[in-house]
Amino acid sequence: MARISEPLIVGRVIGDVLDSFIPSIKICVTYNNDKQVCKGLELHPSSVTTKPRVEIQGGDMRSFFTLVMTDPDVPGPSDPYLREHLHWIVTDIPGTTEATFGREVVSYEIPKPNIGIHRYVFVLFRQKHRQSINPPSSRDHFNTRSFAAENDLGLPVAAVYFNAQRETAARRR
């Protein structure tokens, strides 16, 4: 599982968004049934307009998970002064299932990068039990580490990310 975290280190997800952790669960994030999120692959914003399917592989039905999706590069990667921007939170996801079985605390917001290449990070935390998660007051200036600490979630158990940049009219065709 250690090799799984290499793209997170290279892509500065570990450092900018997360502390170093050892992945113990696998998540599979797929848009439109064919575009899988992995290793910082680039996806076009026009292909990520609907919620992805997020499957948890390796948990058990007695475990519950919280999923967070965030963009640490807002408004642009060279000056991300709004870091991080929250795109989605789902809690109480039973292990071995997918995010649709959980409770959506913050609704999915479509990625809309304006300047530069943005990273969109999916982070999975194992909950100690079913619990109420305190939703943040704003999507801007979100902090994944603080959110995890405030909700007693500990270190992540899995994370993946993709890159996206603004599409020109020609690229959308």
Backbone as ProteinMPNN parsed JSONL, in Angstrom:
{"seq_chain_A": "MARISEPLIVGRVIGDVLDSFIPSIKICVTYNNDKQVCKGLELHPSSVTTKPRVEIQGGDMRSFFTLVMTDPDVPGPSDPYLREHLHWIVTDIPGTTEATFGREVVSYEIPKPNIGIHRYVFVLFRQKHRQSINPPSSRDHFNTRSFAAENDLGLPVAAVYFNAQRETAARRR", "coords_chain_A": {"N_chain_A": [[0.819, -1.204, 0.0], [2.134, 1.177, 0.375], [3.177, 2.252, -1.986], [0.967, 3.41, -3.109], [0.733, 5.902, -1.993], [2.731, 7.402, -3.187], [2.091, 9.047, -5.579], [0.629, 11.005, -4.256], [2.524, 12.289, -2.751], [4.326, 13.231, -4.704], [2.564, 14.913, -6.09], [2.2, 16.84, -4.2], [0.029, 16.682, -2.501], [0.179, 15.393, -0.08], [1.401, 17.231, 2.358], [0.518, 19.85, 1.336], [-2.235, 19.436, 1.769], [-2.686, 17.136, 3.347], [-1.25, 15.351, 6.16], [1.495, 13.044, 6.281], [0.558, 9.677, 5.786], [-0.349, 6.198, 6.16], [-1.815, 4.409, 3.698], [-4.648, 2.347, 4.179], [-6.953, 1.388, 3.195], [-8.658, 0.919, 0.107], [-9.869, 3.227, -2.251], [-12.096, 3.675, -4.907], [-12.674, 5.927, -7.303], [-14.87, 7.028, -9.659], [-15.895, 8.719, -12.554], [-18.742, 9.126, -14.563], [-18.908, 6.394, -15.126], [-16.568, 5.594, -16.49], [-14.266, 7.137, -16.255], [-11.696, 6.97, -14.298], [-10.405, 8.171, -11.242], [-7.107, 8.696, -10.537], [-3.7, 8.832, -9.493], [-3.215, 11.6, -10.071], [-4.136, 12.079, -12.612], [-5.246, 13.904, -15.495], [-8.433, 15.318, -15.82], [-11.152, 16.531, -17.74], [-13.054, 19.423, -16.916], [-15.663, 19.368, -17.953], [-16.25, 16.696, -17.906], [-16.674, 15.987, -15.307], [-19.025, 16.785, -14.107], [-21.122, 15.592, -12.782], [-21.841, 13.874, -9.697], [-19.282, 11.669, -8.622], [-18.92, 8.075, -8.664], [-18.074, 6.536, -5.736], [-16.35, 4.022, -4.415], [-15.713, 1.956, -1.62], [-13.149, -0.141, -0.845], [-12.104, -2.861, 0.939], [-12.837, -2.296, 3.508], [-15.098, -3.074, 6.247], [-18.481, -4.092, 6.967], [-19.09, -3.156, 9.497], [-17.676, -0.886, 9.844], [-17.483, 2.679, 9.467], [-17.231, 5.472, 7.268], [-15.892, 8.713, 6.36], [-15.996, 10.901, 3.666], [-14.189, 13.373, 1.99], [-14.004, 15.954, -0.377], [-11.839, 18.186, -1.883], [-10.365, 21.275, -3.095], [-7.219, 22.398, -3.207], [-6.109, 24.557, -4.523], [-7.193, 27.145, -4.923], [-7.611, 30.624, -5.525], [-5.915, 30.127, -7.672], [-3.117, 27.991, -8.541], [-0.617, 29.255, -8.189], [-1.024, 31.229, -6.307], [-2.673, 30.336, -3.908], [-4.647, 31.596, -2.056], [-7.18, 31.183, -0.991], [-7.128, 28.666, -0.088], [-8.253, 25.817, 1.501], [-10.726, 24.864, -0.976], [-13.855, 23.608, -0.387], [-15.518, 20.859, -1.811], [-17.218, 18.672, -1.371], [-18.783, 16.627, 1.105], [-19.334, 13.526, 2.557], [-20.712, 11.451, 4.992], [-20.765, 8.672, 7.349], [-20.539, 6.404, 5.691], [-21.004, 3.098, 5.004], [-18.559, 0.496, 5.34], [-17.188, -1.368, 2.572], [-19.086, -0.515, 0.765], [-20.528, 2.123, -1.17], [-20.331, 5.731, -1.671], [-22.961, 6.651, -2.024], [-24.449, 5.347, -0.134], [-23.989, 6.662, 2.154], [-24.325, 9.655, 4.243], [-24.961, 12.697, 2.905], [-23.388, 15.571, 3.759], [-22.347, 17.988, 2.93], [-23.238, 19.226, -0.135], [-22.377, 18.044, -3.45], [-20.177, 19.97, -5.355], [-19.52, 21.221, -8.512], [-16.336, 20.999, -10.064], [-14.628, 23.919, -11.032], [-12.164, 25.131, -12.358], [-10.389, 28.171, -12.737], [-7.92, 29.499, -13.154], [-4.868, 28.192, -14.105], [-3.649, 24.825, -13.297], [-5.575, 22.775, -11.339], [-5.741, 20.761, -8.372], [-7.865, 18.175, -7.417], [-8.912, 16.678, -4.628], [-9.711, 13.643, -3.094], [-10.439, 12.457, 0.02], [-10.421, 9.909, 2.4], [-11.663, 9.041, 5.546], [-11.62, 6.914, 8.397], [-14.277, 6.482, 10.536], [-14.758, 6.511, 14.09], [-17.13, 5.586, 15.005], [-20.655, 5.627, 14.109], [-21.469, 8.957, 13.575], [-22.189, 12.426, 14.287], [-21.225, 14.861, 12.074], [-19.68, 17.973, 12.088], [-20.588, 20.36, 9.889], [-18.669, 22.632, 7.88], [-18.695, 26.261, 8.116], [-18.283, 27.618, 5.794], [-17.391, 27.077, 2.35], [-14.994, 28.025, 1.358], [-11.598, 28.528, 2.444], [-11.427, 26.149, 3.766], [-10.086, 23.523, 5.766], [-8.626, 20.528, 5.623], [-7.12, 19.051, 7.494], [-7.779, 20.374, 9.947], [-10.55, 19.973, 9.964], [-10.652, 17.173, 10.223], [-9.475, 16.902, 12.756], [-11.285, 18.361, 14.397], [-13.511, 16.755, 14.222], [-12.702, 14.379, 15.269], [-11.454, 12.407, 13.607], [-8.932, 11.487, 12.975], [-5.987, 10.337, 11.169], [-6.072, 10.112, 7.544], [-7.339, 7.209, 5.722], [-7.234, 6.643, 3.12], [-6.574, 8.214, -0.046], [-7.035, 9.963, -3.112], [-6.399, 11.782, -6.156], [-7.227, 14.13, -8.804], [-6.233, 16.116, -11.621], [-7.269, 19.231, -13.049], [-8.003, 21.706, -15.498], [-9.072, 24.89, -16.75], [-11.303, 24.674, -19.449], [-11.071, 25.426, -22.868], [-13.29, 26.617, -25.446], [-12.738, 25.112, -27.725], [-11.518, 22.818, -26.662], [-13.626, 21.525, -25.429], [-15.097, 20.279, -27.353]], "CA_chain_A": [[0.0, 0.0, 0.0], [2.979, 2.379, 0.449], [3.323, 2.82, -3.33], [-0.24, 4.169, -3.401], [0.903, 7.282, -1.537], [3.743, 8.111, -3.972], [1.533, 10.164, -6.357], [0.191, 12.049, -3.323], [3.734, 13.014, -2.36], [4.794, 13.933, -5.902], [1.586, 15.957, -6.394], [2.166, 17.741, -3.034], [-1.206, 16.542, -1.723], [0.766, 15.233, 1.254], [2.116, 18.492, 2.569], [-0.419, 20.964, 1.165], [-3.581, 19.097, 2.259], [-2.656, 16.058, 4.338], [0.002, 14.886, 6.74], [1.853, 11.721, 5.793], [-0.234, 8.591, 6.372], [-0.207, 4.908, 5.482], [-3.125, 3.979, 3.203], [-5.037, 1.01, 4.635], [-8.188, 1.072, 2.474], [-8.6, 1.394, -1.28], [-11.098, 3.817, -2.769], [-12.173, 3.737, -6.358], [-13.502, 7.079, -7.661], [-15.117, 6.948, -11.102], [-16.877, 9.639, -13.134], [-19.44, 8.662, -15.772], [-18.644, 4.962, -15.289], [-15.389, 5.211, -17.257], [-13.113, 7.99, -15.983], [-11.262, 6.681, -12.939], [-9.49, 9.131, -10.628], [-5.907, 8.049, -10.005], [-2.355, 9.348, -9.732], [-3.139, 12.949, -10.596], [-4.544, 12.096, -14.012], [-6.038, 15.089, -15.827], [-9.798, 15.138, -16.299], [-11.751, 17.787, -18.194], [-14.185, 19.828, -16.071], [-16.937, 18.96, -18.555], [-16.494, 15.27, -17.653], [-16.837, 15.759, -13.867], [-20.151, 17.632, -13.697], [-22.021, 14.847, -11.901], [-21.151, 13.205, -8.59], [-18.642, 10.414, -9.012], [-19.177, 6.86, -7.874], [-16.932, 6.337, -4.834], [-16.462, 2.707, -3.791], [-14.735, 1.657, -0.576], [-12.735, -1.533, -0.978], [-11.212, -3.29, 2.004], [-13.418, -2.056, 4.829], [-16.099, -4.086, 6.578], [-19.802, -3.484, 7.168], [-19.184, -2.544, 10.827], [-16.907, 0.359, 9.809], [-18.097, 3.812, 8.78], [-16.208, 6.353, 6.709], [-16.219, 10.069, 5.919], [-15.32, 11.284, 2.434], [-14.056, 14.81, 1.774], [-13.411, 16.354, -1.66], [-11.383, 19.553, -1.72], [-9.453, 21.861, -4.081], [-6.263, 23.22, -2.479], [-5.466, 25.502, -5.44], [-8.122, 28.239, -5.22], [-8.165, 30.706, -6.875], [-4.964, 29.585, -8.641], [-2.036, 27.27, -7.877], [0.535, 30.1, -7.833], [-1.401, 32.021, -5.133], [-3.911, 29.714, -3.418], [-4.971, 32.255, -0.794], [-8.452, 30.677, -0.453], [-6.906, 27.252, 0.207], [-8.758, 24.931, 0.476], [-12.137, 25.06, -1.288], [-14.552, 22.351, -0.155], [-16.447, 20.48, -2.872], [-18.169, 17.605, -1.035], [-18.566, 15.799, 2.301], [-20.301, 12.451, 2.799], [-20.335, 10.734, 6.213], [-21.462, 7.427, 7.696], [-20.542, 5.471, 4.561], [-20.628, 1.769, 5.494], [-17.452, -0.155, 4.637], [-17.479, -2.256, 1.436], [-20.173, 0.006, -0.071], [-20.122, 3.335, -1.882], [-20.745, 6.988, -1.041], [-24.416, 6.851, -2.077], [-25.036, 4.752, 1.065], [-23.686, 7.54, 3.277], [-25.151, 10.843, 4.458], [-24.317, 13.863, 2.298], [-23.403, 16.694, 4.693], [-22.145, 19.143, 2.044], [-23.562, 18.74, -1.482], [-21.314, 18.042, -4.457], [-20.027, 21.184, -6.16], [-18.776, 20.944, -9.741], [-15.045, 21.675, -10.192], [-14.592, 24.987, -12.032], [-10.886, 25.822, -12.266], [-10.291, 29.358, -13.583], [-6.532, 29.838, -13.46], [-3.898, 27.13, -13.858], [-4.043, 23.43, -13.094], [-6.024, 22.554, -9.968], [-5.821, 19.39, -7.865], [-9.109, 17.865, -6.724], [-8.468, 15.614, -3.739], [-10.695, 12.854, -2.358], [-9.803, 11.923, 1.22], [-11.309, 9.014, 3.139], [-11.336, 8.849, 6.952], [-12.411, 5.907, 9.116], [-14.915, 7.026, 11.732], [-14.701, 5.616, 15.25], [-18.496, 5.068, 15.109], [-21.569, 6.56, 13.427], [-21.358, 10.192, 14.343], [-22.569, 13.682, 13.652], [-20.082, 15.645, 11.606], [-19.978, 19.4, 12.069], [-20.252, 20.92, 8.583], [-18.013, 23.938, 7.979], [-19.578, 27.407, 7.856], [-18.014, 28.109, 4.443], [-16.601, 26.177, 1.502], [-13.652, 28.608, 1.216], [-10.705, 28.458, 3.611], [-11.593, 24.852, 4.423], [-8.819, 22.89, 6.084], [-8.897, 19.104, 5.829], [-6.515, 18.634, 8.769], [-8.588, 20.913, 11.05], [-11.837, 19.27, 9.922], [-10.436, 15.837, 10.792], [-9.23, 17.055, 14.201], [-12.526, 18.809, 15.049], [-14.485, 15.668, 14.204], [-12.04, 13.202, 15.831], [-11.341, 11.418, 12.54], [-7.572, 10.967, 12.876], [-5.351, 10.4, 9.857], [-6.835, 9.448, 6.475], [-7.04, 5.811, 5.415], [-7.056, 6.589, 1.67], [-6.734, 9.485, -0.766], [-6.695, 10.008, -4.532], [-6.692, 13.107, -6.693], [-7.075, 14.355, -10.237], [-5.948, 17.49, -12.02], [-8.167, 19.794, -14.068], [-7.797, 23.113, -15.817], [-10.171, 25.489, -17.503], [-11.414, 24.219, -20.829], [-11.452, 26.409, -23.881], [-14.397, 26.104, -26.251], [-12.216, 24.106, -28.647], [-11.232, 21.598, -25.917], [-14.871, 20.865, -25.014], [-15.721, 19.561, -28.478]], "C_chain_A": [[0.861, 1.265, 0.0], [3.125, 3.044, -0.911], [2.117, 3.677, -3.721], [-0.054, 5.629, -3.024], [1.933, 8.061, -2.347], [3.177, 9.245, -4.818], [1.064, 11.319, -5.456], [1.373, 12.897, -2.856], [4.226, 13.85, -3.532], [3.868, 15.104, -6.232], [1.397, 16.96, -5.259], [0.813, 17.738, -2.306], [-0.806, 16.307, -0.269], [1.704, 16.42, 1.416], [1.148, 19.652, 2.492], [-1.777, 20.686, 1.829], [-3.534, 18.134, 3.443], [-1.27, 15.883, 4.938], [0.266, 13.5, 6.175], [1.03, 10.662, 6.529], [0.019, 7.326, 5.579], [-1.59, 4.472, 5.025], [-3.435, 2.547, 3.656], [-6.319, 0.514, 3.967], [-7.99, 1.552, 1.041], [-9.941, 2.04, -1.622], [-10.986, 3.895, -4.277], [-13.171, 4.84, -6.703], [-13.628, 7.095, -9.182], [-16.194, 7.94, -11.514], [-17.453, 9.017, -14.392], [-19.124, 7.216, -16.128], [-17.392, 4.607, -16.082], [-14.139, 6.052, -16.966], [-12.699, 7.823, -14.526], [-10.238, 7.708, -12.466], [-8.305, 8.354, -10.067], [-4.667, 8.843, -10.376], [-2.287, 10.727, -10.364], [-3.446, 13.06, -12.076], [-5.361, 13.348, -14.304], [-7.402, 14.684, -16.365], [-10.332, 16.501, -16.718], [-12.917, 18.15, -17.278], [-15.539, 19.402, -16.638], [-17.247, 17.482, -18.312], [-16.686, 14.953, -16.167], [-17.998, 16.59, -13.299], [-21.156, 16.913, -12.799], [-21.192, 14.173, -10.805], [-20.489, 11.934, -9.085], [-19.176, 9.248, -8.181], [-17.915, 6.64, -7.034], [-17.156, 5.039, -4.081], [-15.346, 2.528, -2.77], [-14.426, 0.173, -0.656], [-11.774, -1.86, 0.16], [-11.707, -2.968, 3.397], [-14.311, -3.226, 5.196], [-17.397, -3.363, 6.928], [-19.979, -2.854, 8.553], [-18.435, -1.211, 10.892], [-17.69, 1.425, 9.058], [-17.008, 4.803, 8.395], [-16.784, 7.729, 6.371], [-15.363, 10.376, 4.707], [-15.34, 12.804, 2.313], [-13.442, 15.017, 0.397], [-13.081, 17.841, -1.562], [-10.449, 19.969, -2.863], [-8.494, 22.778, -3.321], [-5.646, 24.352, -3.304], [-6.333, 26.696, -5.823], [-7.557, 29.56, -4.726], [-7.218, 30.186, -7.959], [-3.793, 28.952, -7.916], [-0.841, 28.151, -7.482], [0.248, 30.983, -6.623], [-2.724, 31.496, -4.565], [-4.381, 30.294, -2.082], [-6.332, 31.854, -0.219], [-8.338, 29.204, -0.046], [-7.605, 26.865, 1.471], [-10.211, 25.312, 0.174], [-12.802, 23.689, -1.202], [-15.561, 22.086, -1.271], [-17.5, 19.466, -2.439], [-17.789, 16.962, 0.285], [-19.713, 14.794, 2.403], [-19.818, 11.689, 4.03], [-21.14, 9.451, 6.357], [-21.604, 6.488, 6.501], [-20.143, 4.103, 5.107], [-19.483, 1.184, 4.668], [-17.959, -1.135, 3.607], [-18.65, -1.771, 0.584], [-19.648, 1.208, -0.841], [-20.774, 4.552, -1.232], [-22.253, 7.211, -1.054], [-25.121, 6.257, -0.863], [-24.778, 5.601, 2.302], [-24.649, 8.712, 3.356], [-24.388, 12.048, 3.917], [-24.493, 15.063, 3.232], [-23.216, 18.008, 3.944], [-22.321, 18.626, 0.626], [-22.386, 18.895, -2.446], [-21.326, 19.346, -5.247], [-19.101, 20.867, -7.33], [-17.43, 21.686, -9.731], [-15.082, 22.7, -11.326], [-13.261, 25.747, -11.924], [-10.838, 27.016, -13.225], [-8.872, 29.61, -14.068], [-5.643, 28.648, -13.147], [-4.508, 25.755, -13.691], [-4.368, 23.232, -11.618], [-6.011, 21.063, -9.635], [-7.155, 19.243, -7.131], [-8.863, 16.573, -5.952], [-9.662, 14.964, -3.037], [-9.957, 12.206, -1.194], [-10.829, 11.095, 1.979], [-10.777, 8.833, 4.559], [-12.209, 7.742, 7.523], [-12.97, 6.576, 10.366], [-14.78, 6.02, 12.868], [-16.05, 4.933, 15.46], [-19.372, 5.974, 14.244], [-21.567, 7.83, 14.242], [-21.877, 11.378, 13.565], [-21.298, 14.437, 13.3], [-20.521, 17.101, 11.582], [-19.596, 19.97, 10.711], [-19.596, 22.291, 8.761], [-18.986, 25.061, 7.634], [-19.406, 27.938, 6.441], [-17.234, 27.061, 3.659], [-15.17, 26.69, 1.327], [-12.902, 28.546, 2.539], [-10.94, 27.195, 4.426], [-10.209, 24.288, 4.703], [-9.102, 21.438, 6.462], [-8.342, 18.628, 7.166], [-7.36, 19.106, 9.959], [-9.939, 20.214, 11.132], [-11.709, 17.898, 10.571], [-10.24, 15.921, 12.304], [-10.521, 17.422, 14.943], [-13.552, 17.694, 15.157], [-13.904, 14.334, 14.669], [-11.923, 12.061, 14.813], [-9.94, 10.818, 12.41], [-6.998, 11.14, 11.485], [-6.225, 9.723, 8.807], [-6.456, 7.971, 6.356], [-6.838, 5.621, 3.911], [-7.211, 7.992, 1.099], [-6.334, 9.283, -2.219], [-6.991, 11.426, -5.013], [-6.581, 13.108, -8.209], [-6.763, 15.824, -10.451], [-6.981, 17.931, -13.041], [-7.779, 21.244, -14.283], [-8.949, 23.588, -16.674], [-10.135, 25.004, -18.953], [-11.737, 25.393, -21.74], [-12.601, 25.804, -24.666], [-13.934, 24.989, -27.177], [-11.969, 22.78, -27.923], [-12.497, 20.85, -25.546], [-15.477, 20.021, -26.126], [-15.321, 18.121, -28.53]], "O_chain_A": [[0.36, 2.335, -0.345], [3.191, 4.27, -0.993], [2.231, 4.565, -4.566], [-0.624, 6.509, -3.669], [2.006, 9.283, -2.208], [3.738, 10.34, -4.786], [1.104, 12.48, -5.865], [1.223, 14.091, -2.598], [4.509, 15.038, -3.378], [4.34, 16.175, -6.613], [0.534, 17.833, -5.341], [0.494, 18.68, -1.582], [-1.353, 16.915, 0.651], [2.68, 16.567, 0.68], [0.968, 20.372, 3.474], [-2.394, 21.594, 2.385], [-4.261, 18.305, 4.422], [-0.258, 16.217, 4.322], [-0.641, 12.856, 5.649], [0.834, 10.745, 7.742], [0.536, 7.372, 4.463], [-2.455, 4.192, 5.855], [-2.599, 1.652, 3.533], [-6.721, -0.635, 4.151], [-7.232, 2.491, 0.797], [-11.004, 1.491, -1.331], [-9.917, 4.148, -4.834], [-14.365, 4.711, -6.433], [-12.631, 7.167, -9.901], [-17.265, 8.0, -10.91], [-16.72, 8.442, -15.197], [-19.078, 6.859, -17.305], [-17.158, 3.426, -16.335], [-13.049, 5.688, -17.408], [-13.27, 8.447, -13.632], [-9.32, 8.069, -13.202], [-8.472, 7.466, -9.231], [-4.6, 9.451, -11.444], [-1.366, 10.993, -11.135], [-3.057, 14.032, -12.723], [-6.101, 13.81, -13.435], [-7.515, 13.828, -17.242], [-9.993, 17.516, -16.109], [-13.694, 17.273, -16.9], [-16.462, 19.107, -15.879], [-18.388, 17.056, -18.493], [-16.842, 13.789, -15.8], [-17.95, 17.037, -12.152], [-21.957, 17.562, -12.126], [-19.996, 13.936, -10.971], [-21.071, 11.198, -9.882], [-19.799, 9.437, -7.136], [-16.813, 6.568, -7.577], [-18.031, 4.951, -3.219], [-14.196, 2.893, -3.011], [-15.319, -0.668, -0.55], [-10.745, -1.202, 0.317], [-11.059, -3.332, 4.378], [-14.286, -4.261, 4.529], [-17.396, -2.154, 7.157], [-20.923, -2.093, 8.762], [-18.545, -0.486, 11.881], [-18.455, 1.128, 8.14], [-16.005, 4.956, 9.091], [-17.981, 7.885, 6.132], [-14.154, 10.143, 4.712], [-16.375, 13.441, 2.509], [-12.476, 14.345, 0.036], [-13.933, 18.653, -1.204], [-9.827, 19.127, -3.509], [-8.91, 23.831, -2.838], [-4.746, 25.038, -2.822], [-6.219, 27.207, -6.937], [-7.062, 29.62, -3.601], [-7.668, 29.841, -9.051], [-3.496, 29.332, -6.783], [-0.127, 27.822, -6.535], [1.184, 31.446, -5.972], [-3.768, 32.131, -4.721], [-4.498, 29.569, -1.094], [-6.613, 32.161, 0.939], [-9.337, 28.574, 0.3], [-7.519, 27.601, 2.454], [-10.853, 25.999, 0.968], [-12.376, 22.735, -1.853], [-16.351, 22.958, -1.633], [-18.564, 19.387, -3.054], [-16.605, 16.769, 0.563], [-20.889, 15.153, 2.344], [-18.647, 11.319, 4.108], [-22.065, 9.183, 5.591], [-22.644, 5.856, 6.314], [-19.037, 3.96, 5.629], [-19.439, 1.352, 3.45], [-19.054, -1.679, 3.754], [-19.163, -2.53, -0.238], [-18.455, 1.294, -1.129], [-21.642, 4.428, -0.368], [-22.776, 7.898, -0.176], [-26.265, 6.614, -0.58], [-25.289, 5.299, 3.381], [-25.65, 8.766, 2.642], [-23.308, 12.381, 4.404], [-25.614, 15.516, 3.465], [-23.842, 19.015, 4.273], [-21.632, 17.69, 0.219], [-21.525, 19.758, -2.275], [-22.369, 19.77, -5.746], [-18.021, 20.306, -7.142], [-17.39, 22.877, -9.423], [-15.511, 22.393, -12.438], [-13.236, 26.882, -11.449], [-11.205, 26.887, -14.393], [-8.648, 29.898, -15.244], [-5.665, 28.144, -12.024], [-5.701, 25.544, -13.907], [-3.532, 23.49, -10.752], [-6.237, 20.217, -10.5], [-7.521, 20.094, -6.321], [-8.634, 15.515, -6.54], [-10.509, 15.648, -2.462], [-8.973, 11.494, -1.391], [-11.966, 11.525, 2.177], [-9.605, 8.515, 4.76], [-13.388, 7.633, 7.184], [-12.229, 7.163, 11.154], [-14.698, 4.815, 12.63], [-16.117, 3.839, 16.021], [-18.893, 6.973, 13.707], [-21.654, 7.786, 15.469], [-21.989, 11.338, 12.34], [-20.413, 14.62, 14.136], [-21.612, 17.42, 11.109], [-18.409, 20.061, 10.397], [-19.934, 23.025, 9.689], [-19.981, 24.84, 6.944], [-20.285, 28.635, 5.933], [-16.504, 26.257, 4.239], [-14.24, 25.899, 1.167], [-13.505, 28.516, 3.612], [-10.684, 27.168, 5.63], [-9.266, 24.549, 3.956], [-9.731, 21.157, 7.482], [-9.008, 17.888, 7.89], [-7.628, 18.329, 10.876], [-10.42, 19.899, 12.22], [-12.555, 17.504, 11.374], [-10.78, 15.102, 13.047], [-10.814, 16.857, 15.996], [-14.37, 17.685, 16.076], [-14.524, 13.286, 14.491], [-12.246, 10.91, 15.108], [-9.774, 9.759, 11.805], [-7.458, 11.981, 10.712], [-7.032, 8.855, 9.139], [-5.401, 7.544, 6.824], [-6.34, 4.585, 3.47], [-7.885, 8.845, 1.677], [-5.411, 8.526, -2.522], [-7.731, 12.172, -4.372], [-5.951, 12.243, -8.816], [-6.997, 16.662, -9.58], [-7.505, 17.119, -13.803], [-7.293, 21.919, -13.375], [-9.697, 22.794, -17.245], [-9.08, 24.937, -19.583], [-12.571, 26.24, -21.418], [-12.859, 24.605, -24.563], [-14.664, 24.021, -27.391], [-12.187, 21.719, -28.507], [-12.446, 19.634, -25.361], [-16.289, 19.136, -25.858], [-15.762, 17.39, -29.417]]}, "name": "protein", "num_of_chains": 1, "seq": "MARISEPLIVGRVIGDVLDSFIPSIKICVTYNNDKQVCKGLELHPSSVTTKPRVEIQGGDMRSFFTLVMTDPDVPGPSDPYLREHLHWIVTDIPGTTEATFGREVVSYEIPKPNIGIHRYVFVLFRQKHRQSINPPSSRDHFNTRSFAAENDLGLPVAAVYFNAQRETAARRR"}
